[in-house]
Structures are given as structure tokens and as C-alpha cells.
Amino acid sequence: MYRMLSLRQFQQFLAVAETMNFRRAAERLNMAQPPLTAAIRQMEDELGVRLLERTNRITGLTVAGEVLRLEARKTIAQAERAVVMAKRAGEGSIGTLRIGFVASAVRYLVPHIVTTFRHSHPMIVLELEEATTARQIAAIMADSMDVGIVALPIPPSAESYVRTKLLVESRLIAAIPADHPLALTPSSPLTLASLANESWILFPGEEGPGLYATILRGCSEAGFTPHVTQRAVQMETIIGLVAAGLGVALVPELFRLSNREGVIFRDLVGAGTPIPYRVGLAWQDGRSSAVLSSFLQAMAGLDKAPY
């Protein structure tokens, strides 16, 4: 078996092969000529082949020397790339980031976040996964997700383990079937209390406990507990059920832009309002990751995201 050539030996041979002169090659390598000549002869002895055609000077490369010249260039280039990639990885410029997001963020916020981050960190691979807030928090705590785009607040039980950062804040508005009496004056605000006797469509509390508690608190302040007759996880599905006339719902204000047929959106006023809808980032407290740090730094200026 042949002994593996060192990177230094590849560099020495390549300098000789490219200059075809031991003196100029030694100057390039910042070394004396005799040790370089000895190093090339040692390489030939180790490989058992001649690399250079020479008399009293180098006249050319042998077939073996030409092959080694090509491979040496590749080897040195790959070694240089390995150093650059290692530095970039340490700086958080390359790697993989696992990002979760709530469905209500996919239309406006997620594209904005992805575009912003990919522009500044094009070599970081983003693995995106849609999941409810509760499932994201569980995945973050289990270290199977790096960062989540969640509906705030998170459950108190997770606050000791998960850090959050508010990205954007809006409010909830009422989604009413278009043929409902409460939809007759769409431009007028609606009191939350006027929904007290309606059938409600709401997401399961365990999937978004923070937002769920916020909604129930608002209803309590308006003097009632919502009568939930239908449950759905995604806001788009909830709006579809409203359009089918199965009940009323509270949805983020951004859905007003959807112009969904069969649904009228009305602002809410009075006791229990406004009901905030906050979206933020969540990540494991104390987790050290250069890629995650790069992401959080990039998101620091995202407070004015179009949401």
C-alpha cells in the first residue's frame, strides 16, 4: 500500500509542475530549492513512478505526473473549500434550519420571512413544516424543530423552556355567513356580545392554548361563554365552514383580504375587545446554534412585516 500524500506534498508538486522549474517553484513556496528537489524525489520513490521528465532541467511531465497534476489541483481546491465551508458553518452561514409555522401565517408572513432570510443566507437549507402552535412547542422542546412561527402566547408550562419574540400583532375580527342577519351592515362594527347566542366554529383548545384562552377571556368579559358546535384546526377551514352557514367565528384580521365568497367580515367593538392576535418566533431556551443565531439576527428587523 502507498502512503497517503500530504497536502503539502501536493502543493510542492503542483508548484513544480506549473512552473517547470525548481528554483521558481521554491520561490513560490517560500522555501529553499534543495529541500524541494528532495521532496519531489521522495514522492516519486513513495509512488514508485517518475513524475518529471528531466535531464539537467525539467523537460516535461510523465503520464503519471500529468495525472497527479490534475488530481493535485482538485485536492487543493477541495481542501480550500473545506476550510471555507467550515468557517461559514461556524459563522452560521451554511447549514439546515427546521422551521415550523402556523397555517394562518403561510399566506403573508412565511413568504416574507423565507425571502428575507434566503436573501442574506442563501446557503442555509430551510426545512419548513406546517404545524399548530402546540405541536411546534412540543417539537421545539424535543429538539426536533429549531424555531417556530407560532400564535402567542405560548402555554405557561412551556415558558421556562421556550423563548419567544413578537413579530407582528393584529386583532381578531368576526367572520359571519353572508346570509346571516348580522351580515346586513358589513361596514359597521359589531359588538362581541351580539355573538353570544350564535353557534361558534372554533379550533381545538389544545392545538393553540394561548390564543384559545385569549378568545375565551374576551367572551367572558363580554358576558358569555361561546357555544361551540364545530371545530376545525386551520383558519382557512374555519372560514369555509362559516361560508357553509354552520356558524360564526373569530379570525385574524388579515383574512379580510381573502374576499372569501359567502363570508362577511366585521370589526368587533365593546366589552372584551379588541382581541389581539399575536404571531411570534419560538425557540428552545439556551440552545446554542450558529444557524439559529443567524436566523434570529435576520428576523430582528422584521417587526414591520406585512401581516
Secondary structure in CASP SS format (residue, H / E / C, confidence):
PFRMAT SS
TARGET T0000
AUTHOR 0000-0000-0000
METHOD secondary structure of the structure
MODEL  1
M C 1.00
Y C 1.00
R C 1.00
M C 1.00
L C 1.00
S C 1.00
L H 1.00
R H 1.00
Q H 1.00
F H 1.00
Q H 1.00
Q H 1.00
F H 1.00
L H 1.00
A H 1.00
V H 1.00
A H 1.00
E H 1.00
T H 1.00
M C 1.00
N C 1.00
F H 1.00
R H 1.00
R H 1.00
A H 1.00
A H 1.00
E H 1.00
R H 1.00
L H 1.00
N C 1.00
M C 1.00
A C 1.00
Q H 1.00
P H 1.00
P H 1.00
L H 1.00
T H 1.00
A H 1.00
A H 1.00
I H 1.00
R H 1.00
Q H 1.00
M H 1.00
E H 1.00
D H 1.00
E H 1.00
L H 1.00
G C 1.00
V C 1.00
R C 1.00
L C 1.00
L E 1.00
E E 1.00
R E 1.00
T C 1.00
N C 1.00
R C 1.00
I E 1.00
T E 1.00
G E 1.00
L E 1.00
T C 1.00
V H 1.00
A H 1.00
G H 1.00
E H 1.00
V H 1.00
L H 1.00
R H 1.00
L H 1.00
E H 1.00
A H 1.00
R H 1.00
K H 1.00
T H 1.00
I H 1.00
A H 1.00
Q H 1.00
A H 1.00
E H 1.00
R H 1.00
A H 1.00
V H 1.00
V H 1.00
M H 1.00
A H 1.00
K H 1.00
R H 1.00
A H 1.00
G H 1.00
E H 1.00
G C 1.00
S C 1.00
I C 1.00
G E 1.00
T E 1.00
L E 1.00
R E 1.00
I E 1.00
G E 1.00
F E 1.00
V C 1.00
A H 1.00
S H 1.00
A H 1.00
V C 1.00
R C 1.00
Y C 1.00
L H 1.00
V H 1.00
P H 1.00
H H 1.00
I H 1.00
V H 1.00
T H 1.00
T H 1.00
F H 1.00
R H 1.00
H H 1.00
S H 1.00
H C 1.00
P C 1.00
M C 1.00
I E 1.00
V E 1.00
L E 1.00
E E 1.00
L E 1.00
E E 1.00
E E 1.00
A C 1.00
T C 1.00
T H 1.00
A H 1.00
R H 1.00
Q H 1.00
I H 1.00
A H 1.00
A H 1.00
I H 1.00
M H 1.00
A C 1.00
D C 1.00
S C 1.00
M C 1.00
D C 1.00
V E 1.00
G E 1.00
I E 1.00
V E 1.00
A E 1.00
L E 1.00
P C 1.00
I C 1.00
P C 1.00
P H 1.00
S H 1.00
A H 1.00
E C 1.00
S C 1.00
Y C 1.00
V E 1.00
R E 1.00
T E 1.00
K E 1.00
L E 1.00
L E 1.00
V E 1.00
E E 1.00
S E 1.00
R E 1.00
L E 1.00
I E 1.00
A E 1.00
A E 1.00
I E 1.00
P E 1.00
A C 1.00
D C 1.00
H C 1.00
P H 1.00
L H 1.00
A H 1.00
L C 1.00
T C 1.00
P C 1.00
S C 1.00
S C 1.00
P C 1.00
L E 1.00
T E 1.00
L H 1.00
A H 1.00
S H 1.00
L H 1.00
A C 1.00
N C 1.00
E C 1.00
S E 1.00
W E 1.00
I E 1.00
L E 1.00
F C 1.00
P C 1.00
G C 1.00
E C 1.00
E C 1.00
G C 1.00
P H 1.00
G H 1.00
L H 1.00
Y H 1.00
A H 1.00
T H 1.00
I H 1.00
L H 1.00
R H 1.00
G H 1.00
C H 1.00
S H 1.00
E H 1.00
A C 1.00
G C 1.00
F C 1.00
T C 1.00
P C 1.00
H E 1.00
V E 1.00
T E 1.00
Q E 1.00
R E 1.00
A C 1.00
V C 1.00
Q C 1.00
M H 1.00
E H 1.00
T H 1.00
I H 1.00
I H 1.00
G H 1.00
L H 1.00
V H 1.00
A H 1.00
A C 1.00
G C 1.00
L C 1.00
G C 1.00
V E 1.00
A E 1.00
L E 1.00
V E 1.00
P E 1.00
E H 1.00
L H 1.00
F H 1.00
R H 1.00
L H 1.00
S H 1.00
N C 1.00
R C 1.00
E C 1.00
G C 1.00
V E 1.00
I E 1.00
F E 1.00
R E 1.00
D C 1.00
L E 1.00
V E 1.00
G C 1.00
A C 1.00
G C 1.00
T C 1.00
P C 1.00
I C 1.00
P E 1.00
Y E 1.00
R E 1.00
V E 1.00
G E 1.00
L E 1.00
A E 1.00
W E 1.00
Q E 1.00
D C 1.00
G C 1.00
R C 1.00
S C 1.00
S C 1.00
A H 1.00
V H 1.00
L H 1.00
S H 1.00
S H 1.00
F H 1.00
L H 1.00
Q H 1.00
A H 1.00
M H 1.00
A C 1.00
G C 1.00
L C 1.00
D C 1.00
K C 1.00
A C 1.00
P C 1.00
Y C 1.00
END
